[in-house]
Amino acid sequence: MSTDIDKERIIAELDALLASPCFRSRKVIKRFLHYVVHETLAGRGDTLNQQNIAIHALGKPADFSPAYNPLVRIEAGRLRTLLKTHYAKADNPSSVMITIPKGAYQAAFALRNSSPQIAISTDAPLTPQITEGPRVLLRYQVLETSQTTHAAALCHKLRNDLLLVLNRFRNIRVVAGDAQDRAKLHQTDYTLNCDLQITGTDVELFLVLVHALNDELVWADTLHLTTQPSQHELDKLWTQIAANTVAVHSGKMLYHWAQYQQSMTTPVAAHYTALVDYLAFLHDITRENFHKALMSCQQRLQHFPHDSKALVILARLCGYDHVLQYHLIVDLETTWTHAARTALKLDPDNAEAHSIFAHNRYFLGDNALCRCELETARQLNPFDTSVGYLYGFGLYMTGDHEAGIQAIRELMALPFPQPNWYYVLPFLHTFNKGNYQAALVLAERIQYFGYWGELARSVSCFRLGQTAHSLRELQELLRHNSQLLDSANTDNRSIFSHEALKKVLDTLGEIKKLMTSA
């Protein structure tokens, strides 16, 4: 608190804030702000914490625990956003500004009668040459427990193990810390809080992922372990956490970060754009989003041809161009091979680089090297469900159907937000087995993945004798991809050239004849 500002002026500004349009109807946030300002003015600002704010300002019971309930963090984030919005208005007459600096709940006060001086450094760093993603701060703490020594040792092990696991993911940057001010020091985008509590033989791990810039709750879960967890138990735990937070197909942190970057009024930073647009495509798979991601990636590589992450993204996009039959990459084979090989050369310990190189080898018919690279990718990062999915898919498409579908089933048994196109391979397997009713059930789960949903439903309905439904689905497919039937040939460029899709292709041919004769 500034000692140069009269208390009366601060109280007057508080009253004006509480009566302003931003705050007028927000009863909870008004109580929050009123309490922290008066506590700060009374000299007790440094003792403010989540529990006393929840109890004294928000009316929560005395047994309120912030470990179980992130209410105060969420409301603090909303309060900071409202304060920022209020003082950003050009016609704001306030001469005093009240803020709640991040890292604490104590109020701060400043005069607004002079323009702030902005220092511009002449030593600003150059644009990063490697595409970057969000930075996450990992924080662990032990809650009250009677087994303090064992809890501390287990907490230390879990912290170190999770750090090692998260550092295998190239799309994020991980730092570790115990104090909130570390987040500011490292300019962290997200904080992953892990609170450990031992009760008898049960270990509870309370996980809360928070957007560090506004305290928005992104993800939370409570996971259970035994007090002496096996390595298999721990591996399953790490995979579940990674799948829900940082895996490229399903991680809530990555998706939230991409959305946040796109929501800003300023352009997305050049070293973020390729990843942001790629993530946007993965969460809304359309031809338009694919084209945007492709353009961003190619532009990035024009300036930084050795950007290993952008090369991985480009190689992934080549794979999607093949699977979705977009035909937007002119020289697919050359582009794909160059991107995959170069990414692997630049970052040989990157599991995703090995995974996309495996996909490229499969495209070129080198099944032996494909499977070798799939194994390498899985060994480098067995916790990445995105790599795991492509591992199962690759095994299946190279002929090991049972091992491939088993790998996919084990992956899909984990609790995480799985893209609905994960059902494509289970559908193919079930359809190839001749179980058309079950195949149709799986086909109904496939949505928003190019033509695959309509195709799966069309061939399943046809085999079930539901001809009218089959034709409707195929007509809907052709409305979006009129060239699909023409490209369904044995050319290596076509996804339909592969043995696993032969039965689908044959069925598609029968439906096409029916359409022609109708």
C-alpha positions in Angstrom: 0.0 0.0 0.0 1.3 3.5 -0.8 1.6 5.7 2.2 1.2 8.8 0.0 -2.5 8.2 -0.6 -5.0 9.3 2.0 -7.2 6.5 3.4 -10.3 8.6 2.7 -9.4 8.7 -1.0 -9.0 5.0 -1.2 -12.3 4.4 0.5 -14.0 6.8 -1.8 -12.5 5.0 -4.8 -13.6 1.7 -3.4 -17.2 3.0 -3.0 -17.1 4.3 -6.6 -15.8 0.9 -7.8 -18.5 -1.0 -6.1 -21.2 1.2 -7.6 -19.7 1.1 -11.1 -21.4 -0.8 -13.9 -18.6 -3.5 -13.9 -19.3 -4.4 -10.3 -22.9 -3.3 -9.6 -24.5 -6.7 -10.0 -21.6 -8.9 -8.8 -22.3 -9.5 -5.2 -19.6 -12.1 -4.6 -16.8 -10.1 -6.2 -18.0 -6.9 -4.4 -17.7 -8.7 -1.0 -14.3 -10.0 -2.0 -13.0 -6.6 -3.0 -14.5 -4.8 0.0 -12.9 -7.3 2.4 -9.4 -7.3 1.0 -9.2 -3.5 0.7 -10.3 -3.0 4.3 -8.0 -5.7 5.6 -5.1 -4.1 3.7 -5.9 -0.7 5.1 -6.1 -2.2 8.6 -2.5 -3.5 8.1 -3.5 -7.1 7.8 -3.0 -7.4 4.0 0.0 -9.8 4.3 -2.1 -12.3 6.2 -4.8 -12.5 3.6 -5.2 -16.1 2.2 -7.7 -18.2 0.4 -9.2 -19.6 3.6 -9.9 -16.4 5.5 -11.2 -14.7 2.3 -13.6 -17.6 1.7 -14.8 -17.6 5.3 -15.0 -13.9 6.1 -15.8 -12.4 2.7 -17.6 -15.2 0.8 -19.6 -16.7 3.6 -18.0 -20.2 3.5 -18.0 -22.5 6.6 -15.0 -22.6 8.9 -13.9 -26.0 7.5 -13.5 -24.6 4.0 -10.4 -26.0 2.3 -8.8 -24.4 -0.8 -7.3 -27.7 -1.6 -10.7 -29.1 -2.5 -12.3 -25.9 -3.7 -10.6 -23.4 -6.0 -13.4 -20.8 -5.5 -11.1 -18.0 -4.2 -8.6 -18.4 -7.0 -11.3 -18.3 -9.5 -13.0 -15.2 -8.0 -9.6 -13.5 -7.7 -9.0 -14.0 -11.4 -12.4 -12.5 -12.2 -11.8 -9.6 -9.9 -8.4 -8.8 -11.5 -10.0 -8.9 -14.9 -12.8 -6.5 -13.9 -10.4 -4.1 -12.3 -8.3 -4.1 -15.5 -11.4 -3.5 -17.6 -12.7 -0.7 -15.3 -9.4 1.3 -15.3 -8.8 0.8 -19.0 -11.8 2.9 -20.0 -10.8 6.2 -21.5 -13.4 8.2 -19.7 -12.6 6.9 -16.3 -12.2 9.9 -13.9 -10.6 8.0 -11.0 -7.4 9.6 -9.6 -6.7 6.5 -7.5 -6.4 2.9 -8.8 -7.0 -0.2 -6.7 -5.4 -3.5 -7.9 -4.9 -7.0 -6.6 -1.4 -7.9 -7.8 -0.9 -11.5 -8.8 0.8 -13.8 -6.3 -1.1 -12.5 -3.3 -4.5 -11.2 -2.2 -3.3 -7.9 -0.6 -4.7 -4.8 -2.3 -2.4 -2.2 -3.8 -3.1 1.5 -4.4 -1.7 4.0 -6.8 -2.3 7.5 -8.2 -3.5 7.8 -11.8 -2.7 11.5 -12.4 0.4 10.8 -14.4 1.1 8.7 -17.4 3.3 5.7 -16.7 6.7 5.7 -18.2 7.4 2.7 -20.3 11.0 1.6 -20.6 11.9 0.1 -24.0 15.0 -2.1 -23.9 17.4 -1.9 -26.8 18.5 -5.4 -25.9 15.2 -7.1 -26.6 15.7 -10.8 -27.5 15.3 -11.8 -31.1 12.3 -13.8 -32.2 12.7 -17.4 -31.0 13.8 -19.6 -33.8 11.8 -22.6 -32.5 8.1 -22.7 -32.3 7.0 -22.5 -28.6 4.0 -23.4 -26.6 2.8 -22.5 -23.1 5.0 -22.6 -20.0 3.7 -24.4 -17.0 4.8 -24.1 -13.4 4.6 -27.4 -11.4 3.9 -26.9 -7.7 3.6 -29.7 -5.1 2.7 -29.6 -1.5 1.8 -32.0 1.3 -1.5 -31.4 3.1 -2.0 -32.3 6.7 -1.2 -36.0 7.4 0.0 -38.1 10.2 2.6 -39.7 8.0 4.7 -36.6 7.5 8.0 -38.3 6.7 6.6 -40.8 4.3 4.4 -38.1 2.7 7.3 -35.8 2.1 9.3 -38.6 0.5 6.4 -39.7 -1.7 5.7 -36.1 -2.6 9.4 -35.6 -3.6 9.3 -38.7 -5.8 6.0 -37.8 -7.5 7.2 -34.3 -8.1 10.4 -35.4 -9.8 8.7 -38.1 -11.8 6.0 -35.8 -13.1 8.7 -33.2 -14.0 10.5 -35.9 -16.1 7.3 -37.0 -17.7 6.1 -33.5 -18.7 9.6 -32.6 -20.0 9.1 -35.3 -22.6 6.4 -33.2 -24.3 8.0 -30.7 -26.7 4.9 -28.4 -27.0 5.2 -27.1 -23.5 7.9 -25.7 -21.2 8.1 -26.8 -17.6 9.4 -25.2 -14.5 9.1 -26.3 -10.9 8.6 -24.2 -7.8 7.0 -23.9 -4.5 6.1 -20.2 -4.2 3.6 -18.3 -6.3 6.1 -15.6 -7.2 8.1 -18.1 -9.2 5.3 -18.0 -11.7 5.9 -14.3 -12.2 9.7 -14.8 -12.4 9.4 -17.4 -15.2 6.5 -15.6 -16.9 4.5 -18.7 -16.5 1.3 -19.3 -18.5 -0.2 -22.0 -16.3 0.2 -23.4 -12.9 -0.3 -27.1 -12.2 -0.9 -27.4 -8.4 -0.5 -30.9 -7.0 -1.6 -31.4 -3.4 -0.9 -34.7 -1.7 -2.8 -36.2 1.2 -2.3 -39.6 2.8 -5.2 -41.2 4.8 -4.3 -44.7 6.0 -3.2 -46.7 3.0 -4.8 -44.3 0.5 -3.0 -41.4 -1.3 -5.1 -38.7 -2.8 -3.6 -36.4 -5.3 -5.5 -33.2 -5.9 -4.7 -31.6 -9.2 -5.7 -28.1 -10.2 -4.5 -26.5 -13.5 -4.9 -22.7 -13.5 -4.3 -20.1 -16.1 -1.7 -18.0 -14.4 -2.6 -14.8 -16.3 -6.1 -14.6 -14.9 -6.5 -17.4 -12.3 -9.0 -19.2 -14.5 -9.6 -22.8 -13.6 -8.7 -24.9 -16.7 -8.8 -28.5 -15.3 -9.1 -30.2 -11.9 -9.2 -33.8 -10.8 -8.6 -36.0 -7.8 -6.6 -39.2 -8.4 -5.9 -42.1 -6.0 -2.8 -44.1 -5.3 -1.6 -46.6 -2.8 1.1 -45.6 -0.3 3.5 -47.9 -2.1 2.6 -47.4 -5.7 3.9 -49.8 -8.4 5.6 -48.5 -11.5 2.7 -49.6 -13.5 0.3 -47.7 -11.3 2.5 -44.6 -11.6 2.8 -44.9 -15.4 -0.9 -45.1 -15.7 -1.3 -42.0 -13.5 1.2 -40.0 -15.5 -0.4 -40.9 -18.8 -3.8 -39.9 -17.5 -2.5 -36.5 -16.3 -0.6 -35.9 -19.5 -3.6 -36.9 -21.6 -5.8 -34.4 -19.8 -3.4 -31.5 -19.8 -0.5 -31.5 -22.4 -1.1 -34.2 -25.1 -1.6 -32.6 -28.4 -4.9 -34.4 -29.3 -6.6 -33.9 -25.9 -4.7 -31.6 -23.5 -6.8 -28.9 -22.0 -3.8 -26.7 -21.3 -2.8 -26.6 -25.0 -6.4 -26.1 -26.2 -7.0 -23.3 -23.6 -3.7 -21.7 -24.5 -4.5 -21.7 -28.3 -8.0 -20.2 -27.6 -6.5 -17.6 -25.4 -3.9 -16.6 -28.0 -6.6 -16.3 -30.7 -8.8 -14.2 -28.4 -6.3 -11.5 -27.9 -6.6 -8.2 -29.7 -3.0 -8.2 -30.7 -1.6 -10.6 -33.3 -0.4 -14.0 -32.2 3.3 -14.0 -31.7 5.3 -15.4 -34.7 6.8 -18.2 -32.6 3.4 -19.3 -31.4 1.4 -19.1 -34.7 2.2 -22.5 -36.2 1.2 -24.3 -33.0 -1.8 -22.2 -32.3 -3.3 -22.7 -35.7 -2.5 -26.4 -35.7 -4.2 -26.9 -32.3 -7.2 -24.9 -33.7 -7.4 -27.3 -36.6 -7.2 -30.4 -34.3 -10.2 -29.1 -32.3 -12.2 -28.1 -35.3 -11.2 -30.3 -38.2 -12.3 -28.5 -41.4 -10.6 -27.9 -44.7 -10.5 -24.2 -44.0 -8.7 -24.7 -40.6 -6.3 -27.1 -42.3 -5.4 -24.6 -44.9 -4.8 -21.9 -42.3 -2.6 -24.2 -40.2 -0.7 -25.2 -43.3 -0.1 -21.6 -44.4 1.1 -20.6 -40.9 3.5 -23.5 -40.8 4.9 -22.9 -44.2 5.4 -19.2 -43.5 7.1 -20.0 -40.3 9.5 -22.4 -42.1 10.3 -19.8 -44.8 11.8 -17.6 -42.1 13.1 -20.4 -39.8 13.7 -23.6 -42.0 15.3 -25.4 -39.0 12.4 -24.9 -36.7 12.0 -28.5 -35.5 8.6 -28.1 -34.0 7.2 -26.4 -37.1 8.6 -29.3 -39.2 6.8 -31.8 -37.0 3.6 -29.9 -37.4 4.1 -29.8 -41.2 4.7 -33.5 -41.3 1.6 -34.1 -39.2 -0.4 -31.9 -41.6 0.9 -34.0 -44.5 -0.5 -37.1 -42.7 -3.9 -35.4 -42.3 -3.8 -34.4 -46.0 -3.5 -38.0 -46.8 -6.0 -39.4 -44.4 -8.6 -36.7 -45.1 -7.9 -36.6 -48.8 -7.8 -32.8 -48.9 -5.1 -32.8 -51.7 -4.0 -29.3 -50.6 -0.2 -30.2 -50.4 0.9 -30.2 -54.0 4.0 -32.5 -53.7 2.9 -34.5 -50.7 5.5 -37.2 -50.8 8.5 -34.8 -51.1 7.1 -32.4 -48.6 6.2 -35.0 -46.1 9.5 -36.9 -46.4 11.6 -33.8 -46.1 9.7 -32.4 -43.1 9.8 -35.8 -41.3 13.5 -36.5 -41.9 14.6 -33.0 -41.0 12.6 -32.9 -37.8 14.1 -36.2 -36.8 17.6 -35.0 -37.6 17.2 -31.8 -35.6 15.5 -33.4 -32.6 16.4 -37.1 -32.5 15.0 -37.6 -28.9 11.6 -36.2 -29.8 9.0 -39.0 -29.7 6.6 -37.2 -32.0 9.4 -36.8 -34.6 9.8 -40.5 -34.7 6.1 -41.0 -34.8 5.6 -38.8 -37.8 8.6 -40.4 -39.5 6.9 -43.8 -39.0 3.7 -42.4 -40.6 5.7 -41.2 -43.5 7.4 -44.6 -43.9 4.0 -46.3 -43.9 2.8 -43.9 -46.6 5.9 -44.9 -48.7 5.3 -48.6 -48.1 8.2 -49.3 -45.8 6.3 -51.2 -43.1 9.4 -52.6 -41.4 10.9 -49.2 -40.7 7.5 -47.8 -39.9 7.1 -50.3 -37.0 10.7 -49.7 -35.8 10.1 -46.0 -35.6 6.7 -46.6 -33.8 8.5 -48.6 -31.2 11.2 -45.9 -30.8 8.5 -43.2 -30.4 6.7 -45.2 -27.7 9.9 -45.8 -25.8 10.9 -42.2 -25.9 7.5 -41.1 -24.5 5.2 -43.9 -23.4 3.0 -41.2 -21.6 1.9 -39.5 -24.8 -1.5 -40.7 -25.8 -1.2 -39.0 -29.2 1.9 -41.1 -29.9 0.1 -44.1 -28.4 -2.8 -43.7 -30.8 -0.6 -43.6 -33.8 1.3 -46.6 -32.5 -1.8 -48.7 -32.4 -3.0 -47.3 -35.8 0.4 -48.0 -37.3 0.4 -51.6 -36.1 -3.0 -52.2 -37.5 -2.4 -50.6 -40.9 0.9 -52.6 -41.3 -0.9 -55.9 -40.8 -0.8 -56.6 -37.0 -4.5 -56.1 -36.5 -4.9 -57.7 -33.1 -2.0 -55.9 -31.5 -3.0 -52.6 -33.1 -6.6 -52.7 -32.0 -5.6 -53.9 -28.5 -3.3 -50.9 -28.1 -6.1 -48.6 -29.2 -8.5 -50.2 -26.8 -6.1 -49.9 -23.8 -5.5 -46.2 -24.7 -9.3 -45.5 -25.0 -9.9 -47.1 -21.6 -8.1 -44.2 -19.9 -10.3 -41.3 -18.7 -9.4 -38.4 -20.8 -11.3 -36.3 -23.5 -10.7 -38.4 -26.5 -11.3 -37.0 -30.0 -14.3 -38.7 -31.6 -12.1 -39.7 -34.6 -10.3 -42.1 -32.3 -13.2 -44.4 -33.2 -12.2 -44.7 -36.8 -9.8 -47.6 -36.2 -12.3 -49.5 -33.9 -14.9 -49.0 -36.6 -12.6 -50.4 -39.4 -11.7 -53.4 -37.3 -15.3 -54.2 -36.4 -16.5 -53.6 -40.0 -13.7 -55.9 -41.4 -14.9 -58.6 -38.9 -18.4 -58.4 -40.4 -20.1 -57.1 -37.3 -22.0 -54.4 -39.1 -24.4 -53.5 -36.3 -21.6 -52.8 -33.9 -19.7 -51.0 -36.7 -22.7 -48.7 -37.1 -22.7 -47.9 -33.4 -19.0 -46.9 -33.7 -19.6 -45.0 -36.9 -22.2 -42.9 -35.1 -19.4 -41.8 -32.7 -17.3 -40.4 -35.5 -18.2 -36.7 -36.1 -16.3 -33.8 -37.6 -13.5 -35.8 -39.2 -13.7 -35.0 -42.8 -15.7 -37.6 -44.7 -15.0 -40.5 -42.3 -18.3 -40.3 -40.2 -20.5 -40.3 -43.3 -18.4 -43.0 -45.0 -18.5 -45.3 -42.0 -22.3 -44.9 -41.6 -22.9 -45.3 -45.3 -21.1 -48.6 -45.7 -22.4 -50.0 -42.3 -26.0 -49.1 -43.2 -25.6 -50.6 -46.7 -24.4 -53.9 -45.2 -27.3 -53.9 -42.8 -29.8 -53.5 -45.7 -30.6 -49.9 -44.7 -30.2 -48.7 -48.3 -32.0 -45.3 -48.0 -30.0 -44.3 -45.0 -26.8 -45.5 -46.7 -27.5 -43.3 -49.7 -28.3 -40.3 -47.6 -25.0 -40.5 -45.8 -23.1 -40.9 -49.0 -24.8 -37.9 -50.6 -24.0 -35.8 -47.5 -20.4 -37.0 -47.9 -20.2 -36.0 -51.5 -21.7 -32.7 -50.8 -18.5 -31.8 -48.9 -16.1 -34.0 -50.9 -17.3 -34.5 -54.4 -14.0 -36.0 -55.6 -13.8 -38.8 -53.0 -15.3 -41.5 -55.2 -13.1 -40.5 -58.1 -10.0 -40.7 -55.9 -10.9 -44.1 -54.4 -8.3 -46.0 -56.4 -5.1 -47.9 -55.8 -2.9 -44.8 -56.3 -0.5 -44.5 -53.3 -1.9 -41.0 -52.8 -5.3 -42.4 -51.9 -6.0 -43.7 -48.4 -8.2 -46.4 -50.0 -5.1 -48.1 -51.5 -4.4 -49.7 -48.1 -5.4 -53.3 -47.4 -7.2 -52.4 -44.2 -9.7 -50.4 -46.2 -10.3 -52.9 -49.0 -13.7 -54.1 -47.6 -14.8 -50.5 -47.2 -13.7 -49.7 -50.7 -15.6 -52.7 -52.1 -18.7 -51.7 -50.3 -18.3 -48.1 -51.5 -18.1 -49.5 -55.1 -21.4 -51.3 -54.6 -23.1 -48.2 -53.3 -21.8 -46.2 -56.2 -23.3 -48.7 -58.7 -26.6 -48.4 -56.9 -26.5 -44.6 -57.1 -25.6 -44.7 -60.8 -28.5 -47.0 -61.6 -31.0 -45.2 -59.4 
